Amino acid sequence: KPNIGVQVATKAASDRKMAATLAHYCSAVALGTVDIFHRFHMPAMVWGAVHPDITYGNNYKEIFRTPGTMINQNQVAARFMTGQGYKTFAIIHDITDYGKSHKDYFTKFISEQGGKILGTFGVTSDQQDFTAELTKIKALKPDVIYFGGLVPVGVRVRSQMAKLGIDAQFEGVSGIKSDAFITGLGDETAEGALSFVEGVPLERLPGGEAFEKSYASHGYKESPEAYGPFAYVGMKQVLEAIEAEGPKRDKIVTYLGAIKGQDTLVGKVSYDEHGQNTEPAISTYV
């Protein structure tokens, strides 16, 4: 909830004993807090939220982000889907800034690739029944249903597609790349769903195997998920900044802003003048 995020960010940023923060997973919350971190000159390393305006919406030197943005995701997604021969699409998206922006970018890029959007349907994040939207989509007979949103709504949409006998390909965004999506649907219904996520699978990266072994050895109940490695890299960079410059906010900002071409667990990282990593890869997951 953005309002809760703003309260927590204000409490943390106003405490001068805190040198930096690592946040967020949710774009709506991140968009609501970047002004707070800027106002208090607190370095904020974003490890999961992908809305472009988190870094590019302002000229805030305090904000950094290790993964790419939904722009990168949807460019790759559009090329991949049309390359697989899919031509027609229906879109379901949540009506947060996150969902609406995914919808906008995918519509732009899929149209550029020659795909056709047959219908677009906005839904609320607490909506339970999608019969009305899915019945209309079924009549349109799209090759693909594109979903822009997070796991809870994604699970409900995909499960109700199955109940209504809709056999269109289900395509999601990074917001559904989670073990919770598979658990919520069951293996059979989740099978074949697509998502597009920043980074390269850990097993393909130098240090990935060691990271997974170390993570497992600590006994965490949950897996690192798609954005765990980005959080690890962000925290490592913040700690390196503190070790080099001390716990001074302005010095940490300067140190992080100078990172160019650094080899990390998620590949090379270079921050531009907006604090955005300009070297993220995008991977396709089934």
Salt bridges, closest charged atoms under 4 A:
GLU62 OE1 - HIS38 ND1 2.86
GLU62 OE2 - HIS41 ND1 3.51
ASP104 OD1 - LYS103 NZ 2.83
GLU112 OE2 - LYS108 NZ 2.86
GLU209 OE2 - LYS213 NZ 3.29
GLU240 OE2 - LYS236 NZ 2.94
ASP263 OD1 - LYS268 NZ 2.78
